[in-house]
Amino acid sequence: MNTLLINPGRRDYFIKYFLDLSKKFHLTLYLIDPNKNIPSFCASKKTKNFVCPKLKNKKIFKHFLRKFITKNKIKIVFPFSEYEQEILSLEREYYKKKGVEIIISNRKTIEICNNKINTYEFLRSIKINSPKLIKYKYIKKNLPMIIKKKYGSGSKFQSVIKDKNLVPKKNDKKFIYQKFYNYQEYGMDILNDLNGNFLHFSVRKKIAMRAGDTDRAIVVNPKRFENLARKISFNLKHVGNLDIDFLVSKKKIFVIDLNPRFGGGYPFTHEYGYNYIERLFNLIRKKKNNKFKKFVNKGNLFTKGITIHKH
């Protein structure tokens, strides 16, 4: 079964996770990325790697992808960044008629998740706390604040404003301003089936971060957060994995991000023993799924390393 991963970038551990399933599902793994020097291209000699156009020109990328998928008889597509999600969500029905399964949510879900104002309003509408959005003219009265891009991921251009003198002199509409809370940050993976129905979730306490990515984490007892996971799953109806970030105080939970894809926190879920990728393949192949193992509070600390590749 020819499987395509789009924009795996530096997250080369995903290549191993898919290749581990290659015998069971008879996979041939294709990778495409605009950068020929990504670590994922060097992770294994078993993958077929191709450079694709940058996503700045959506029409060019769309036509490239259609030809590529047809020529290489791709049957399953997994996106790994936010950049291609809009295009794929609009193309989902086109590919479905061709017998190609794209693990992507619908356009409405993508717009909720990728626009932070939409995310805030969605969470508010289903009565889930999120750090309050503050208008530019009220920043100085609501310090400390966090400034972040309306669209974007990985904490790029994100910063905390604690001093009135550091408030931007002009309001840039590409950014949003939110109340900053110095609470413990957690991450969660919420797995839905191909129709947007809840299947499972896993929670991690973040211990260390690097460039907006979780570097060290502890997989924790998820019981306290089950209602949160089910509520988001039921209302968002995402397809596949949803990676969320949230803050926890003694009494409240504040959700700060929704990412409708496999994110940088998924390895902690996977290494603990929850193989969401295999579960999705079983759903596509209409194979019976066994129940996930119950949470056991033992050996739950995981860390990421750094691998050097020669190109």
C-alpha positions in Angstrom: 0.0 0.0 0.0 1.7 3.2 -1.2 1.6 5.8 1.6 2.6 9.5 1.3 3.9 11.7 4.1 3.8 15.4 3.3 6.3 17.7 4.9 7.8 15.4 7.6 10.7 17.9 7.9 13.0 17.2 10.9 10.6 14.8 12.7 12.5 11.8 11.4 11.1 9.6 14.2 7.8 9.4 12.2 9.6 7.6 9.5 10.5 4.8 11.9 7.0 4.6 13.2 5.6 4.1 9.7 8.4 1.7 8.6 7.7 -0.4 11.7 4.2 -1.1 10.2 5.5 -1.7 6.6 5.4 -5.5 6.8 2.0 -5.7 8.5 0.4 -3.4 5.9 2.7 -4.0 3.0 3.7 -0.3 2.9 5.9 1.5 0.5 6.6 4.9 2.0 6.9 8.1 -0.1 8.1 11.4 1.3 7.7 14.9 -0.2 9.1 18.1 1.1 10.1 21.5 -0.4 13.6 21.1 1.2 15.8 18.4 -0.1 18.0 18.5 3.0 15.5 17.5 5.7 16.5 14.8 8.2 13.5 12.7 7.3 14.9 12.0 3.8 18.0 10.5 5.5 16.2 8.4 8.2 16.0 5.3 6.0 17.1 4.0 2.6 13.7 2.3 2.4 11.8 5.5 1.7 11.2 7.1 -1.7 12.0 10.8 -1.4 11.0 13.7 -3.6 11.3 17.5 -3.5 7.9 19.2 -4.1 7.0 22.8 -4.8 6.7 25.3 -1.9 3.2 25.8 -0.7 3.2 29.6 -1.3 1.7 29.0 -4.7 -1.3 26.8 -3.9 -2.3 26.1 -7.5 1.1 24.8 -8.4 1.3 22.6 -5.3 -2.3 21.3 -5.9 -1.5 20.2 -9.5 1.9 18.7 -8.5 0.2 16.7 -5.8 -2.6 15.4 -8.1 0.0 14.2 -10.6 2.3 12.7 -8.0 -0.5 10.8 -6.3 -1.8 9.4 -9.5 1.6 8.5 -11.0 2.8 6.7 -7.8 -0.5 5.0 -7.1 -0.7 6.6 -3.6 -3.5 5.2 -1.5 -3.1 7.0 1.9 -1.8 10.5 2.6 -0.7 11.9 6.0 0.1 15.7 6.3 2.6 16.7 8.9 2.5 20.6 8.9 -0.2 23.2 8.9 0.8 24.6 5.5 -0.8 21.9 3.3 -3.9 21.4 5.4 -6.1 24.0 3.7 -5.4 22.5 0.2 -5.9 18.9 1.3 -9.1 19.7 3.1 -10.6 21.1 -0.1 -9.3 18.2 -2.1 -10.5 15.5 0.2 -13.7 14.6 -1.8 -11.7 14.7 -5.1 -9.3 12.1 -3.8 -12.0 10.0 -2.1 -13.6 9.4 -5.5 -10.1 8.3 -6.7 -9.9 5.7 -3.9 -7.3 7.8 -2.0 -7.7 8.3 1.8 -6.3 11.6 3.1 -6.1 11.8 6.9 -7.4 15.3 7.1 -10.3 17.2 8.7 -12.8 19.2 6.8 -12.3 22.9 5.9 -14.3 24.3 8.8 -12.2 22.3 11.3 -8.9 23.4 9.7 -10.1 27.1 9.8 -10.9 26.8 13.5 -7.6 25.3 14.4 -5.2 27.3 12.2 -6.6 30.7 13.0 -6.0 31.5 16.7 -8.9 33.9 16.9 -11.2 31.2 15.5 -9.7 28.8 18.0 -10.5 31.1 20.9 -14.0 31.7 19.8 -14.7 28.0 19.2 -13.4 27.1 22.7 -15.5 29.9 24.2 -18.6 28.6 22.3 -18.3 25.2 23.9 -17.5 26.6 27.4 -13.8 25.7 27.5 -11.5 28.2 29.0 -8.8 29.8 26.9 -6.6 32.8 27.8 -8.6 35.9 27.1 -7.9 37.9 23.9 -7.0 41.5 24.6 -7.4 44.4 22.2 -4.1 46.3 21.4 -5.3 49.5 23.2 -5.8 47.6 26.5 -2.5 45.7 26.6 -0.8 48.0 29.2 -3.7 47.5 31.6 -3.5 43.7 31.2 0.1 42.8 31.6 1.7 40.3 31.5 0.6 39.5 27.9 1.7 36.9 25.4 1.9 38.0 21.7 1.7 35.4 19.0 1.0 35.2 15.2 -2.7 34.7 14.3 -1.5 32.0 11.9 1.5 29.8 12.7 3.0 27.1 14.9 6.1 26.2 16.8 6.0 29.4 19.0 7.7 31.3 16.1 7.6 35.1 16.8 5.9 34.4 20.1 7.0 36.4 23.2 5.8 37.4 26.7 5.3 41.2 27.4 5.8 42.1 31.1 7.0 45.7 30.8 4.9 48.6 29.5 8.0 49.8 27.6 8.1 46.6 25.6 4.6 46.9 24.2 4.7 47.2 20.3 4.4 50.8 19.2 1.9 49.8 16.5 -0.8 47.3 16.3 0.1 44.5 13.8 -3.1 42.7 12.7 -1.0 39.6 11.9 -0.6 39.1 15.7 -2.9 38.5 18.6 -2.5 39.4 22.3 -3.6 37.1 25.0 -3.5 37.1 28.8 -0.4 35.3 30.0 -0.6 32.7 32.8 2.4 31.2 34.4 0.8 27.7 34.9 2.1 24.2 34.2 1.8 23.4 30.5 0.4 20.0 29.2 -0.1 18.4 25.9 -2.7 16.0 24.7 -3.3 13.8 21.7 -7.0 13.1 20.9 -7.6 10.3 18.4 -10.8 10.3 16.3 -11.8 7.8 13.6 -12.2 8.6 9.9 -15.7 10.0 10.6 -14.7 12.3 13.5 -15.8 10.0 16.3 -13.8 9.8 19.6 -11.5 6.8 20.0 -8.8 7.5 22.6 -6.6 10.2 24.2 -3.2 10.5 25.9 -1.9 13.3 28.2 1.7 14.5 28.8 3.1 17.0 31.3 5.7 19.1 29.6 9.1 19.2 31.4 11.2 20.9 28.8 10.6 22.8 25.5 12.9 23.6 22.5 11.8 25.9 19.6 8.2 25.4 20.5 8.5 21.6 20.5 8.2 19.3 23.5 11.7 18.0 24.3 11.0 16.2 27.6 7.6 15.0 29.0 5.9 12.7 31.4 2.9 10.7 30.3 0.4 11.2 33.1 -2.9 9.7 34.3 -5.5 11.1 31.9 -8.5 10.7 34.1 -8.8 14.3 35.1 -8.8 15.4 31.5 -11.2 12.9 30.0 -14.2 15.3 29.9 -12.0 17.9 28.1 -10.8 15.4 25.5 -14.3 14.1 24.8 -15.9 17.6 24.6 -13.3 18.8 22.1 -13.6 15.6 20.0 -17.4 15.7 20.0 -17.6 19.4 19.0 -14.6 19.7 16.6 -15.2 16.3 14.8 -11.6 16.3 13.6 -10.2 13.3 11.6 -7.2 11.4 12.9 -5.0 12.9 15.6 -5.5 16.3 17.3 -2.5 17.7 19.2 -3.6 20.3 21.8 -1.7 22.4 24.3 -3.2 23.6 27.6 -2.3 25.2 30.9 -3.4 23.7 34.3 -3.8 25.5 37.6 -5.2 24.1 40.8 -8.8 24.8 39.8 -8.8 25.6 36.0 -7.7 24.4 32.6 -6.9 26.8 29.8 -6.6 25.4 26.3 -4.2 27.5 24.2 -3.7 25.6 20.9 -5.5 23.0 18.6 -3.4 21.3 15.9 -5.3 18.8 13.7 -2.4 16.5 12.8 0.4 14.5 14.3 2.5 17.0 16.2 5.8 17.1 18.0 4.3 15.7 21.2 3.0 12.5 19.6 6.2 10.5 20.1 5.5 10.5 23.9 2.1 9.0 23.2 3.6 6.5 20.8 6.6 5.4 22.9 4.3 4.9 25.9 2.5 2.3 23.9 -0.4 4.0 22.2 0.1 3.5 18.4 -2.4 5.8 16.8 -0.8 5.4 13.4 -1.5 1.7 13.4 -5.0 2.3 14.6 -5.7 4.5 11.6 -4.3 2.0 9.2 -6.6 -0.7 10.7 -9.6 1.7 10.2 -8.7 2.3 6.6 -8.2 -1.5 6.0 -11.4 -2.2 8.0 -9.5 -4.5 10.4 -10.5 -5.2 13.9 -8.8 -3.0 16.6 -7.8 -4.2 20.0 -8.4 -2.0 23.0 -5.6 0.3 24.1 -3.8 -0.7 27.3 -4.9 0.9 30.5 -2.7 3.7 31.9 0.0 2.5 34.4 2.0 5.0 36.3 5.4 3.5 35.6 8.4 4.6 33.5 6.5 7.5 31.9 9.4 10.1 31.4 10.5 10.4 27.8 13.1 12.7 26.2 14.0 13.5 22.6 17.5 13.3 21.3 19.4 14.8 18.3 20.5 12.7 15.3 23.0 14.0 12.7 22.5 13.0 9.1 24.9 13.4 6.2 23.3 14.5 2.9 
